[in-house]
Amino acid sequence: MSTVRERVHEHVEANPGVHFTAVRDDLDIATGQAQYHLRKLVRAGDVVAEEIRGQTHYFDRSFDPWQRRALAFARRETARALLAHLIEDGPLGAAELADRLDVSRSTVAWHVSSLADAGVVEKSYGDRGRVVVELVRPEETRRLLGEVTPSLADRLVDRFTRLVDGGLSDPD
């Protein structure tokens, strides 16, 4: 394995769920070089590439599909904060999550639906038909959250979404 490919592989192992741009930028390699080595690692079975909610994430092959989905969402700032609240306080209502995260209910609904589709959380209906959100695997989710930190690009996209979402809901 080439030195660059080894560096790419080590970076993916150290940063489960990393995006292509982070691999390229963190390792300071050319776009074509990153594409080439990631493609070779995926074909060899050393790295798994998975598209989750429109973004391709790269993982060491040791992660199972559920873990890959959970890690991908843990790289997204709002989803990560939502998961952290559920870890700390157990099941919470969607309205409570929106208040705690200081985002609109539609933003919470999108993240909860995405997380539920991925099997990371479950939605149920509590008092008066209100949505209650609960982690499917709380201990494993806690462990996986400790393995990742959202990248700058992840945080910027999430904050832009919040800004647009806030502007759309502002009646002025």
Secondary structure, DSSP 8 states (H G I E B T S, - for coil): --HHHHHHHHHHHHSTTEEHHHHHHHHT--HHHHHHHHHHHHHHTSEEEEEETTEEEEEETTS-HHHHHHHHHHTSHHHHHHHHHHHHH-SEEHHHHHHHHT--HHHHHHHHHHHHHTTSEEEEE-GGG-EEEEESSHHHHHHHHTT----HHHHHHHHHHHHHHHHHH---
